[in-house]
Amino acid sequence: MLDEVNAYTIGNPTPGELGAQDGRRTFWSDFRYCRDSEIFGEAEPAEYVYQIKSGAVRTFKLLPDGRRQIGAFHLSGDIFGVENGDTYRFTAEAIVNTRVRVARRETIFGKLPEANILPGGDVLKLVARNLQHAENHVLLLGRQTALERIAVFLMEMDRRLNSPKVLMLPMGRRDIADYLGLTHETVSRTLSILRRDGMLGFPGQTQREIVLHHRSRLAQLAFSSEAEARISQVRCECR
């Protein structure tokens, strides 16, 4: 039976706070992370697995030249922090105020069936979903133009957020740029041109709120090999 603990913190839970649950009959602990706070760092021991209850998380690497490459955006329901080694390969940060469930790695992937707190099928589905996101990101970065990358990204977010009337993106344009391997300016120009062409609109005061007016046209554009010809003034300023 799953016993959930409301162990809320503002900022980062310390290893002591996480470890305090180990001696009890407790498997999941709830924590809250403030916007832009670190959840775990690259090369830290991968002792815990996380699942998002609300909010959003980015995982990224800092490249030798100082640039940041975001590897994934994790949304509500997603699991992250799953590693096949002993340390985390990425740094994880809360994009907005975020609430997560935290469990020790061995309680999720214990060798003994009675030690596992999630049914094997559930674990497989969560891990497979992470792999699908990673594969989609690789395919996205293989796109040749900024327009294709932005279109694919918007379609992916629309699918993951269940095609709402208004797409509420938790991440800003700089995050999007670091995810797509583009510059901030290229992301801004491309979104402006998509708005000019009537494919999307910004109904609110923030441009994180997006209405997709023509999903079919956007999907066609996302997978069009001729996207650059349709919008030659936007160059893919990959960094």
PADOTOR-655095 format. One line per 3 residues: number of its first residue (from 0); their letters; for each residue x, y, z of N, C-alpha, C. Coordinates in Angstrom, 2 decimals, always signed. Layout:
PADOTOR-655095
NUM) a) X/Y/Z/X/Y/Z/X/Y/Z ~ ...
END
This chain:
PADOTOR-655095
0) mld) +0.85/-1.19/+0.00/+0.00/+0.00/+0.00/+0.88/+1.23/+0.00 ~ +0.50/+2.24/-0.78/+1.31/+3.44/-0.92/+0.98/+4.41/+0.18 ~ +1.96/+4.75/+1.01/+1.80/+5.76/+2.03/+2.52/+7.02/+1.57
3) evn) +1.79/+8.12/+1.43/+2.38/+9.35/+0.91/+2.54/+10.34/+2.04 ~ +3.68/+11.00/+2.08/+4.02/+11.93/+3.15/+3.99/+13.34/+2.60 ~ +3.33/+14.26/+3.29/+3.34/+15.66/+2.91/+4.50/+16.35/+3.62
6) ayt) +5.67/+16.21/+3.04/+6.89/+16.78/+3.63/+7.32/+17.97/+2.79 ~ +6.56/+19.05/+2.84/+6.79/+20.16/+1.94/+7.98/+21.01/+2.39 ~ +8.72/+21.49/+1.43/+9.80/+22.41/+1.70/+9.73/+23.54/+0.70
9) ign) +10.26/+24.68/+1.06/+10.42/+25.79/+0.14/+11.87/+25.78/-0.30 ~ +12.10/+25.54/-1.57/+13.47/+25.40/-2.05/+13.80/+23.94/-2.18 ~ +15.03/+23.57/-1.88/+15.49/+22.20/-2.08/+15.42/+21.39/-0.80
12) ptp) +14.85/+20.17/-0.85/+14.96/+19.28/+0.29/+16.40/+18.82/+0.42 ~ +16.86/+18.73/+1.63/+18.24/+18.29/+1.85/+18.30/+16.78/+1.85 ~ +19.51/+16.19/+1.66/+19.62/+14.73/+1.74/+19.07/+14.20/+3.06
15) gel) +19.20/+14.98/+4.15/+18.67/+14.54/+5.43/+17.17/+14.47/+5.43 ~ +16.53/+15.46/+4.78/+15.07/+15.46/+4.71/+14.58/+14.29/+3.87 ~ +15.26/+14.03/+2.75/+14.88/+12.89/+1.93/+15.13/+11.58/+2.67
18) gaq) +16.29/+11.49/+3.29/+16.66/+10.25/+3.97/+15.86/+9.99/+5.22 ~ +15.21/+11.04/+5.77/+14.44/+10.88/+7.00/+13.28/+9.91/+6.82 ~ +12.84/+9.75/+5.58/+11.72/+8.85/+5.33/+12.14/+7.39/+5.27
21) dgr) +13.45/+7.13/+5.18/+13.92/+5.78/+4.91/+13.54/+4.78/+6.00 ~ +13.53/+5.25/+7.27/+13.27/+4.32/+8.35/+11.80/+4.10/+8.63 ~ +10.92/+4.78/+7.91/+9.50/+4.63/+8.13/+8.87/+3.78/+7.01
24) rtf) +7.60/+3.41/+7.23/+6.90/+2.68/+6.17/+6.34/+3.70/+5.18 ~ +7.26/+4.36/+4.52/+6.91/+5.43/+3.61/+7.68/+5.26/+2.32 ~ +7.01/+5.44/+1.19/+7.67/+5.23/-0.08/+7.81/+6.53/-0.86
27) wsd) +6.77/+7.34/-0.86/+6.81/+8.62/-1.57/+6.82/+9.76/-0.57 ~ +7.57/+10.80/-0.86/+7.54/+12.04/-0.11/+7.23/+13.16/-1.08 ~ +6.43/+14.12/-0.64/+6.08/+15.27/-1.46/+7.00/+16.45/-1.12
30) fry) +7.49/+17.10/-2.17/+8.30/+18.30/-1.98/+7.89/+19.36/-2.98 ~ +8.07/+20.59/-2.60/+7.82/+21.71/-3.49/+9.13/+22.43/-3.77 ~ +9.34/+22.76/-5.03/+10.53/+23.49/-5.45/+10.10/+24.83/-6.04
33) crd) +10.76/+25.87/-5.60/+10.47/+27.20/-6.13/+10.99/+27.31/-7.57 ~ +10.43/+28.24/-8.28/+10.85/+28.51/-9.66/+12.36/+28.70/-9.75 ~ +12.97/+28.02/-10.72/+14.40/+28.10/-11.03/+15.32/+27.47/-9.97
36) sei) +14.75/+26.77/-8.99/+15.60/+26.12/-8.00/+16.06/+24.75/-8.50 ~ +17.24/+24.36/-8.07/+17.82/+23.08/-8.51/+17.21/+21.93/-7.73 ~ +16.87/+20.87/-8.44/+16.33/+19.66/-7.82/+17.46/+18.66/-7.58
39) fge) +18.29/+18.45/-8.59/+19.54/+17.70/-8.40/+20.53/+18.19/-9.44 ~ +21.81/+17.94/-9.17/+22.86/+18.41/-10.04/+23.52/+17.29/-10.82 ~ +24.10/+17.64/-11.94/+24.85/+16.67/-12.74/+25.97/+16.08/-11.91
42) aep) +26.16/+14.78/-12.01/+27.22/+14.01/-11.34/+26.91/+13.74/-9.86 ~ +25.75/+14.19/-9.36/+25.37/+13.83/-8.00/+24.88/+12.38/-7.97 ~ +24.98/+11.71/-6.82/+24.50/+10.32/-6.73/+23.02/+10.22/-7.11
45) aey) +22.70/+9.27/-7.98/+21.33/+9.10/-8.46/+20.57/+8.19/-7.51 ~ +20.25/+8.72/-6.34/+19.61/+7.92/-5.30/+18.08/+8.00/-5.32 ~ +17.55/+9.01/-6.01/+16.11/+9.24/-5.96/+15.51/+9.35/-7.35
48) vyq) +14.24/+8.98/-7.43/+13.45/+9.11/-8.64/+12.31/+10.07/-8.33 ~ +11.93/+10.88/-9.33/+10.96/+11.95/-9.11/+9.79/+11.81/-10.08 ~ +8.61/+12.19/-9.61/+7.45/+12.28/-10.49/+6.76/+13.62/-10.23
51) iks) +6.42/+14.31/-11.30/+5.84/+15.64/-11.17/+4.34/+15.54/-10.91 ~ +3.89/+16.22/-9.85/+2.46/+16.30/-9.56/+1.87/+17.57/-10.16 ~ +2.62/+18.64/-10.15/+2.21/+19.89/-10.79/+3.45/+20.71/-11.08
54) gav) +3.38/+21.52/-12.14/+4.54/+22.32/-12.51/+5.28/+21.73/-13.69 ~ +6.57/+22.07/-13.80/+7.38/+21.59/-14.93/+8.85/+21.67/-14.55 ~ +9.64/+20.78/-15.16/+11.07/+20.67/-14.86/+11.86/+20.61/-16.15
57) rtf) +13.03/+21.25/-16.18/+13.96/+21.12/-17.30/+15.18/+20.36/-16.82 ~ +15.70/+19.49/-17.68/+16.97/+18.83/-17.40/+17.96/+19.26/-18.48 ~ +19.18/+19.58/-18.08/+20.12/+20.19/-19.01/+21.56/+19.88/-18.63
60) kll) +22.43/+20.16/-19.60/+23.88/+20.11/-19.40/+24.47/+21.46/-19.75 ~ +25.51/+21.86/-19.03/+26.29/+23.03/-19.41/+27.46/+22.55/-20.25 ~ +27.56/+23.05/-21.48/+28.60/+22.63/-22.40/+29.93/+23.31/-22.04
63) pdg) +31.05/+22.76/-22.51/+32.36/+23.33/-22.17/+32.51/+24.81/-22.53 ~ +31.79/+25.26/-23.56/+31.90/+26.67/-23.96/+30.92/+27.57/-23.21 ~ +30.24/+27.01/-22.20/+29.35/+27.81/-21.38/+27.90/+27.80/-21.82
66) rrq) +27.61/+27.24/-22.99/+26.23/+27.18/-23.45/+25.45/+26.13/-22.67 ~ +24.16/+26.31/-22.62/+23.28/+25.36/-21.96/+22.48/+24.59/-23.00 ~ +22.47/+23.27/-22.91/+21.66/+22.44/-23.79/+20.61/+21.74/-22.95
69) iga) +19.35/+22.10/-23.16/+18.27/+21.44/-22.44/+17.95/+20.13/-23.14 ~ +17.96/+19.06/-22.38/+17.71/+17.75/-22.95/+16.25/+17.36/-22.95 ~ +15.48/+17.87/-21.97/+14.08/+17.48/-21.88/+13.30/+18.46/-21.02
72) fhl) +12.01/+18.56/-21.33/+11.05/+19.23/-20.47/+10.14/+18.16/-19.89 ~ +10.00/+18.15/-18.58/+9.14/+17.17/-17.91/+7.92/+17.89/-17.38 ~ +6.74/+17.36/-17.69/+5.47/+17.97/-17.32/+4.73/+17.09/-16.31
75) sgd) +3.56/+17.55/-15.90/+2.80/+16.84/-14.88/+2.59/+15.37/-15.26 ~ +2.89/+14.49/-14.31/+2.75/+13.05/-14.53/+4.03/+12.38/-14.98 ~ +4.98/+13.15/-15.50/+6.23/+12.57/-15.99/+7.13/+12.14/-14.84
78) ifg) +7.90/+11.12/-15.08/+8.92/+10.66/-14.15/+10.28/+11.08/-14.67 ~ +11.19/+11.49/-13.78/+12.54/+11.87/-14.20/+13.53/+11.50/-13.10 ~ +14.80/+11.56/-13.46/+15.84/+11.13/-12.52/+16.15/+9.65/-12.62
81) ven) +15.61/+8.98/-13.64/+15.88/+7.55/-13.84/+17.20/+7.41/-14.57 ~ +18.15/+6.74/-13.97/+19.50/+6.58/-14.55/+19.89/+5.12/-14.57 ~ +20.74/+4.77/-15.56/+21.27/+3.41/-15.59/+22.64/+3.33/-14.93
84) gdt) +23.14/+4.47/-14.48/+24.41/+4.51/-13.75/+24.19/+4.99/-12.32 ~ +25.27/+5.31/-11.64/+25.19/+5.69/-10.23/+25.03/+7.18/-10.01 ~ +25.17/+7.98/-11.07/+25.07/+9.43/-10.93/+24.10/+10.00/-11.96
87) yrf) +23.61/+11.20/-11.69/+22.73/+11.88/-12.64/+23.57/+12.45/-13.78 ~ +23.09/+12.28/-15.00/+23.81/+12.78/-16.18/+23.46/+14.23/-16.49 ~ +22.36/+14.73/-15.92/+21.91/+16.09/-16.18/+21.63/+16.80/-14.86
90) tae) +21.53/+18.11/-14.94/+21.02/+18.91/-13.83/+19.53/+19.11/-14.05 ~ +18.75/+19.06/-12.98/+17.30/+19.27/-13.07/+16.92/+20.52/-12.28 ~ +16.12/+21.37/-12.91/+15.64/+22.59/-12.26/+14.13/+22.72/-12.46
93) aiv) +13.47/+23.32/-11.48/+12.05/+23.64/-11.62/+11.92/+24.86/-12.52 ~ +11.07/+24.76/-13.54/+10.84/+25.89/-14.44/+9.91/+26.90/-13.78 ~ +8.89/+26.39/-13.13/+7.95/+27.20/-12.36/+7.85/+26.55/-10.98
96) ntr) +7.09/+27.14/-10.08/+6.87/+26.49/-8.79/+6.30/+25.09/-9.05 ~ +6.98/+24.09/-8.53/+6.70/+22.71/-8.91/+6.59/+21.81/-7.69 ~ +5.64/+20.90/-7.77/+5.43/+19.92/-6.70/+5.77/+18.54/-7.26
99) vrv) +6.61/+17.81/-6.55/+7.04/+16.49/-7.01/+6.86/+15.45/-5.92 ~ +6.76/+14.21/-6.36/+6.84/+13.07/-5.45/+8.24/+12.49/-5.60 ~ +8.84/+12.14/-4.47/+10.21/+11.63/-4.47/+10.23/+10.26/-3.79
102) arr) +10.93/+9.32/-4.42/+11.09/+8.00/-3.82/+12.52/+7.53/-4.03 ~ +12.97/+6.72/-3.13/+14.31/+6.16/-3.30/+14.32/+5.23/-4.51 ~ +15.42/+5.24/-5.20/+15.54/+4.48/-6.45/+15.25/+3.00/-6.25
105) eti) +15.77/+2.41/-5.15/+15.60/+0.97/-4.98/+14.16/+0.59/-4.68 ~ +13.35/+1.55/-4.18/+11.95/+1.21/-3.94/+11.14/+1.20/-5.23 ~ +11.65/+1.88/-6.26/+11.00/+1.87/-7.56/+11.46/+0.67/-8.38
108) fgk) +12.77/+0.42/-8.35/+13.35/-0.61/-9.19/+14.01/-1.71/-8.35 ~ +13.38/-2.05/-7.22/+13.93/-3.07/-6.35/+13.99/-4.42/-7.03 ~ +14.98/-5.20/-6.66/+15.14/-6.53/-7.27/+14.03/-7.48/-6.83
111) lpe) +13.54/-7.27/-5.59/+12.48/-8.15/-5.10/+11.12/-7.55/-5.43 ~ +10.19/-8.35/-5.95/+8.87/-7.83/-6.34/+8.18/-7.08/-5.21 ~ +8.30/-7.59/-3.94/+7.59/-6.96/-2.84/+8.21/-5.61/-2.47
114) ani) +9.42/-5.35/-2.98/+10.06/-4.07/-2.68/+9.60/-2.97/-3.61 ~ +9.02/-3.34/-4.74/+8.62/-2.33/-5.73/+7.32/-1.66/-5.31 ~ +7.27/-0.33/-5.44/+6.08/+0.41/-5.06/+5.22/+0.75/-6.26
117) lpg) +5.69/+0.46/-7.46/+4.90/+0.64/-8.66/+4.84/-0.68/-9.41 ~ +3.67/-1.05/-9.92/+3.61/-2.28/-10.72/+4.55/-2.20/-11.90 ~ +5.10/-3.35/-12.30/+6.07/-3.37/-13.38/+5.57/-2.70/-14.64
120) gdv) +4.28/-2.91/-14.97/+3.73/-2.30/-16.17/+3.72/-0.79/-16.10 ~ +3.45/-0.23/-14.89/+3.43/+1.22/-14.73/+4.83/+1.79/-14.91 ~ +5.82/+1.13/-14.33/+7.20/+1.58/-14.47/+7.60/+1.57/-15.94
123) lkl) +7.25/+0.49/-16.63/+7.60/+0.37/-18.04/+6.96/+1.49/-18.86 ~ +5.71/+1.82/-18.58/+5.03/+2.88/-19.32/+5.70/+4.23/-19.08 ~ +6.06/+4.51/-17.83/+6.68/+5.79/-17.51/+8.05/+5.92/-18.15
126) var) +8.85/+4.86/-18.08/+10.17/+4.89/-18.70/+10.06/+4.97/-20.21 ~ +9.11/+4.23/-20.79/+8.91/+4.26/-22.24/+8.50/+5.65/-22.69 ~ +7.70/+6.35/-21.89/+7.30/+7.70/-22.25/+8.50/+8.63/-22.26
129) nlq) +9.40/+8.46/-21.28/+10.63/+9.25/-21.27/+11.47/+8.98/-22.51 ~ +11.58/+7.71/-22.89/+12.35/+7.35/-24.08/+11.73/+7.95/-25.34 ~ +10.41/+7.98/-25.39/+9.74/+8.57/-26.55/+10.04/+10.05/-26.64
132) hae) +10.01/+10.75/-25.50/+10.35/+12.17/-25.51/+11.78/+12.38/-25.99 ~ +12.70/+11.53/-25.52/+14.11/+11.67/-25.92/+14.28/+11.42/-27.41 ~ +13.60/+10.41/-27.92/+13.68/+10.11/-29.36/+13.11/+11.27/-30.18
135) nhv) +11.99/+11.83/-29.72/+11.40/+12.96/-30.44/+12.35/+14.16/-30.45 ~ +13.09/+14.34/-29.36/+14.03/+15.46/-29.30/+15.17/+15.26/-30.29 ~ +15.66/+14.05/-30.40/+16.72/+13.76/-31.37/+16.23/+14.04/-32.79
138) lll) +15.03/+13.59/-33.09/+14.47/+13.83/-34.42/+14.25/+15.32/-34.66 ~ +13.83/+16.02/-33.61/+13.59/+17.45/-33.73/+14.88/+18.18/-34.07 ~ +15.98/+17.85/-33.38/+17.25/+18.52/-33.64/+17.80/+18.19/-35.02
141) grq) +17.29/+17.12/-35.64/+17.71/+16.79/-36.99/+17.04/+17.63/-38.05 ~ +16.02/+18.40/-37.67/+15.36/+19.29/-38.62/+16.31/+20.39/-39.06 ~ +16.21/+20.77/-40.32/+17.19/+21.68/-40.90/+16.88/+23.15/-40.66
144) tal) +15.63/+23.51/-40.43/+15.28/+24.92/-40.34/+14.67/+25.25/-38.98 ~ +14.76/+26.53/-38.64/+14.16/+27.01/-37.40/+12.65/+26.82/-37.44 ~ +12.04/+27.04/-38.60/+10.60/+26.92/-38.72/+10.15/+25.49/-38.43
147) eri) +10.85/+24.53/-38.98/+10.50/+23.13/-38.73/+10.63/+22.80/-37.25 ~ +11.70/+23.26/-36.63/+11.92/+22.94/-35.22/+10.83/+23.55/-34.34 ~ +10.49/+24.81/-34.59/+9.45/+25.46/-33.79/+8.11/+24.76/-34.01
150) avf) +7.80/+24.42/-35.25/+6.53/+23.75/-35.54/+6.45/+22.39/-34.84 ~ +7.52/+21.61/-34.91/+7.54/+20.30/-34.25/+7.40/+20.48/-32.74 ~ +8.10/+21.47/-32.17/+8.02/+21.72/-30.72/+6.60/+22.06/-30.31
153) lme) +5.94/+22.95/-31.04/+4.58/+23.34/-30.70/+3.61/+22.16/-30.79 ~ +3.79/+21.32/-31.81/+2.93/+20.15/-31.94/+3.17/+19.16/-30.80 ~ +4.43/+19.02/-30.39/+4.74/+18.12/-29.27/+4.11/+18.63/-27.98
156) mdr) +4.25/+19.93/-27.69/+3.66/+20.49/-26.47/+2.13/+20.41/-26.51 ~ +1.56/+20.62/-27.67/+0.11/+20.53/-27.82/-0.36/+19.11/-27.51 ~ +0.36/+18.12/-28.00/+0.00/+16.72/-27.75/+0.15/+16.39/-26.27
159) rln) +1.25/+16.80/-25.66/+1.51/+16.45/-24.27/+0.56/+17.15/-23.31 ~ +0.04/+18.32/-23.72/-0.90/+19.06/-22.88/-2.36/+18.80/-23.29 ~ -2.56/+17.78/-24.12/-3.90/+17.31/-24.50/-4.69/+18.33/-25.32
162) spk) -3.99/+19.02/-26.21/-4.62/+19.93/-27.19/-5.62/+20.90/-26.55 ~ -5.19/+21.72/-25.62/-6.11/+22.67/-24.99/-6.47/+23.81/-25.94 ~ -7.52/+24.56/-25.58/-7.88/+25.72/-26.39/-6.77/+26.76/-26.36
165) vlm) -6.19/+26.96/-25.18/-5.05/+27.86/-25.04/-3.87/+27.06/-24.52 ~ -2.80/+27.04/-25.28/-1.58/+26.31/-24.91/-0.80/+27.15/-23.91 ~ -0.74/+26.70/-22.66/-0.04/+27.42/-21.60/+1.35/+26.80/-21.44
168) lpm) +2.34/+27.43/-22.05/+3.71/+26.90/-21.97/+4.36/+27.34/-20.66 ~ +4.89/+26.40/-19.88/+5.57/+26.79/-18.64/+6.94/+27.41/-18.91 ~ +7.53/+27.09/-20.05/+8.88/+27.56/-20.35/+8.86/+28.82/-21.20
171) grr) +9.88/+29.65/-21.03/+10.01/+30.86/-21.82/+10.80/+30.62/-23.09 ~ +11.01/+31.71/-23.85/+11.67/+31.57/-25.15/+13.14/+31.18/-25.02 ~ +13.79/+31.61/-23.96/+15.19/+31.21/-23.81/+15.31/+29.72/-23.55
174) dia) +14.40/+29.18/-22.76/+14.37/+27.73/-22.55/+14.09/+27.01/-23.86 ~ +13.13/+27.51/-24.63/+12.80/+26.89/-25.91/+14.01/+26.91/-26.83 ~ +14.72/+28.04/-26.85/+15.91/+28.16/-27.70/+16.97/+27.15/-27.30
177) dyl) +17.19/+26.99/-26.00/+18.22/+26.04/-25.53/+17.80/+24.60/-25.75 ~ +16.52/+24.36/-25.87/+16.01/+23.01/-26.16/+16.14/+22.70/-27.65 ~ +15.90/+23.70/-28.48/+15.89/+23.49/-29.93/+17.25/+23.73/-30.58
180) glt) +18.23/+24.22/-29.83/+19.53/+24.51/-30.42/+19.49/+25.73/-31.31 ~ +18.67/+26.73/-30.94/+18.53/+27.97/-31.69/+18.90/+29.15/-30.80 ~ +18.92/+30.34/-31.37/+19.09/+31.53/-30.57/+17.72/+32.04/-30.11
183) het) +17.74/+32.81/-29.05/+16.51/+33.41/-28.54/+15.85/+34.28/-29.61 ~ +16.67/+35.02/-30.35/+16.14/+35.90/-31.39/+15.45/+35.11/-32.51 ~ +16.02/+33.97/-32.88/+15.42/+33.14/-33.93/+14.06/+32.60/-33.49
186) vsr) +13.98/+32.16/-32.24/+12.70/+31.67/-31.72/+11.65/+32.77/-31.77 ~ +12.02/+33.98/-31.33/+11.08/+35.10/-31.31/+10.61/+35.46/-32.72 ~ +11.54/+35.53/-33.67/+11.18/+35.90/-35.04/+10.28/+34.84/-35.68
189) tls) +10.60/+33.58/-35.43/+9.83/+32.51/-36.04/+8.40/+32.48/-35.49 ~ +8.24/+32.65/-34.19/+6.90/+32.70/-33.61/+6.11/+33.90/-34.15 ~ +6.80/+35.03/-34.33/+6.12/+36.22/-34.88/+5.64/+35.97/-36.29
192) ilr) +6.43/+35.26/-37.08/+6.03/+34.99/-38.47/+4.88/+33.98/-38.50 ~ +4.89/+33.01/-37.61/+3.76/+32.08/-37.54/+2.48/+32.81/-37.14 ~ +2.61/+33.79/-36.28/+1.44/+34.60/-35.93/+0.98/+35.43/-37.12
195) rdg) +1.92/+36.03/-37.82/+1.59/+36.84/-39.00/+0.88/+36.00/-40.06 ~ +1.29/+34.74/-40.19/+0.68/+33.84/-41.17/-0.65/+33.25/-40.70 ~ -1.07/+33.61/-39.49/-2.37/+33.17/-39.00/-2.40/+31.78/-38.40
198) mlg) -1.24/+31.17/-38.17/-1.23/+29.82/-37.62/-1.39/+29.80/-36.11 ~ -1.02/+30.88/-35.45/-1.16/+30.94/-34.00/-1.41/+32.38/-33.57 ~ -1.82/+32.52/-32.32/-2.05/+33.83/-31.76/-1.64/+33.84/-30.30
201) fpg) -1.48/+35.06/-29.75/-1.12/+35.24/-28.35/-2.28/+35.98/-27.67 ~ -3.22/+35.26/-27.06/-4.42/+35.90/-26.53/-4.22/+36.66/-25.23 ~ -3.18/+36.31/-24.47/-2.97/+36.93/-23.17/-1.90/+37.99/-23.18
204) qtq) -1.53/+38.42/-22.00/-0.49/+39.42/-21.85/+0.90/+38.81/-21.92 ~ +0.98/+37.51/-21.80/+2.26/+36.82/-21.90/+2.27/+35.95/-23.15 ~ +3.40/+35.89/-23.82/+3.48/+35.09/-25.04/+3.70/+33.61/-24.75
207) rei) +3.61/+33.25/-23.49/+3.60/+31.82/-23.16/+2.20/+31.23/-23.38 ~ +1.21/+32.09/-23.54/-0.15/+31.65/-23.85/-0.33/+31.69/-25.36 ~ -0.55/+30.53/-25.96/-0.62/+30.43/-27.42/-1.90/+29.70/-27.82
210) vlh) -2.58/+30.24/-28.82/-3.71/+29.56/-29.45/-3.27/+29.08/-30.82 ~ -3.39/+27.79/-31.06/-3.05/+27.23/-32.36/-4.30/+27.27/-33.24 ~ -4.30/+28.16/-34.24/-5.48/+28.34/-35.09/-5.61/+27.25/-36.14
213) hrs) -4.47/+26.74/-36.62/-4.50/+25.76/-37.71/-3.52/+24.63/-37.38 ~ -3.99/+23.68/-36.59/-3.11/+22.58/-36.20/-2.69/+21.74/-37.41 ~ -3.59/+21.53/-38.35/-3.25/+20.71/-39.51/-2.17/+21.38/-40.36
216) rla) -2.28/+22.69/-40.54/-1.25/+23.41/-41.31/+0.08/+23.40/-40.58 ~ +0.01/+23.54/-39.25/+1.25/+23.53/-38.47/+1.90/+22.15/-38.52 ~ +1.09/+21.10/-38.45/+1.63/+19.74/-38.53/+2.26/+19.49/-39.89
219) qla) +1.61/+19.98/-40.94/+2.17/+19.82/-42.28/+3.49/+20.56/-42.41 ~ +3.54/+21.74/-41.81/+4.77/+22.53/-41.85/+5.88/+21.85/-41.06 ~ +5.50/+21.21/-39.96/+6.49/+20.57/-39.10/+7.25/+19.47/-39.83
222) fss) +6.59/+18.84/-40.78/+7.21/+17.71/-41.46/+7.45/+17.99/-42.94 ~ +7.47/+19.27/-43.28/+7.70/+19.65/-44.67/+9.19/+19.85/-44.92 ~ +9.69/+19.23/-45.94/+11.10/+19.40/-46.30/+11.34/+20.72/-47.01
225) eae) +10.24/+21.43/-47.33/+10.35/+22.68/-48.05/+10.06/+23.89/-47.16 ~ +10.17/+23.69/-45.84/+9.82/+24.77/-44.93/+10.69/+26.01/-45.14 ~ +11.96/+25.79/-45.41/+12.85/+26.95/-45.58/+12.46/+27.78/-46.80
228) ari) +11.96/+27.14/-47.83/+11.56/+27.89/-49.01/+10.35/+28.78/-48.72 ~ +9.49/+28.36/-47.79/+8.30/+29.13/-47.48/+8.61/+30.32/-46.60 ~ +9.76/+30.31/-45.95/+10.07/+31.37/-45.00/+11.56/+31.64/-45.04
231) sqv) +12.05/+32.06/-46.16/+13.49/+32.19/-46.39/+14.13/+33.25/-45.53 ~ +13.32/+34.19/-44.98/+13.93/+35.25/-44.20/+14.33/+34.81/-42.80 ~ +13.92/+33.61/-42.40/+14.30/+33.10/-41.09/+15.43/+32.10/-41.26
234) rce) +16.57/+32.44/-40.77/+17.72/+31.53/-40.84/+17.83/+30.74/-39.55 ~ +18.25/+29.53/-39.67/+18.44/+28.68/-38.51/+19.77/+29.04/-37.85 ~ +19.72/+29.94/-36.88/+20.94/+30.42/-36.26/+21.34/+29.47/-35.13
237) cr) +21.71/+28.30/-35.49/+22.10/+27.30/-34.51/+23.41/+27.73/-33.85 ~ +23.44/+27.50/-32.56/+24.61/+27.98/-31.84/+25.68/+26.91/-31.75
END
